[in-house]
Amino acid sequence: MARILAIDYGAKRCGLAVTDPFQIIVSGLDTVSTDVLPGYLEKYLSENQVEKLVIGLPVHKDGNFTYLKHRIDGFVKVFSARWPLIPVDFADESFSSVHAREAILMSGAKKSKRQDKSLLDKISAVIILQRYLKHI
């Protein structure tokens, strides 16, 4: 089996999470600047077997997509052209940042860690991937 990679896509930063090869355990991978994400994925995918990419879809409370949907669609088009054998799936990312904040707070992290936005993005990606795995 191969890993499943998840992205919490943001305008400035993207949180990344990944499963183990048996797709049992989800771990935070990294947080990278959105503009370097393609290069980061190029390196990661050349070193690791990934069978699927899951991207969190940002949705407003009324059910409409946020402004990021257009950017995500563009990213998926480029990704699919470069890696056509890796299917892309989407997962609802509603409240993933809220749940990530709660998880960081409950972990007993110091104030400096709780204010680390890159940690928040990475944990959000973990939550997105955990939710996704329960649905497949």
Sequence and secondary structure as in RCSB ss.txt:
>XXXX:A:sequence
MARILAIDYGAKRCGLAVTDPFQIIVSGLDTVSTDVLPGYLEKYLSENQVEKLVIGLPVHKDGNFTYLKHRIDGF
VKVFSARWPLIPVDFADESFSSVHAREAILMSGAKKSKRQDKSLLDKISAVIILQRYLKHI
>XXXX:A:secstr
  EEEEEE  SSEEEEEEE TTS  EEEEEEEEGGGHHHHHHHHHHHS EEEEEEEE B TTS B THHHHHHHH
HHHHHHH TTS EEEEE TTHHHHHHHHHHHTT  HHHHT HHHHHHHHHHHHHHHHHHH 
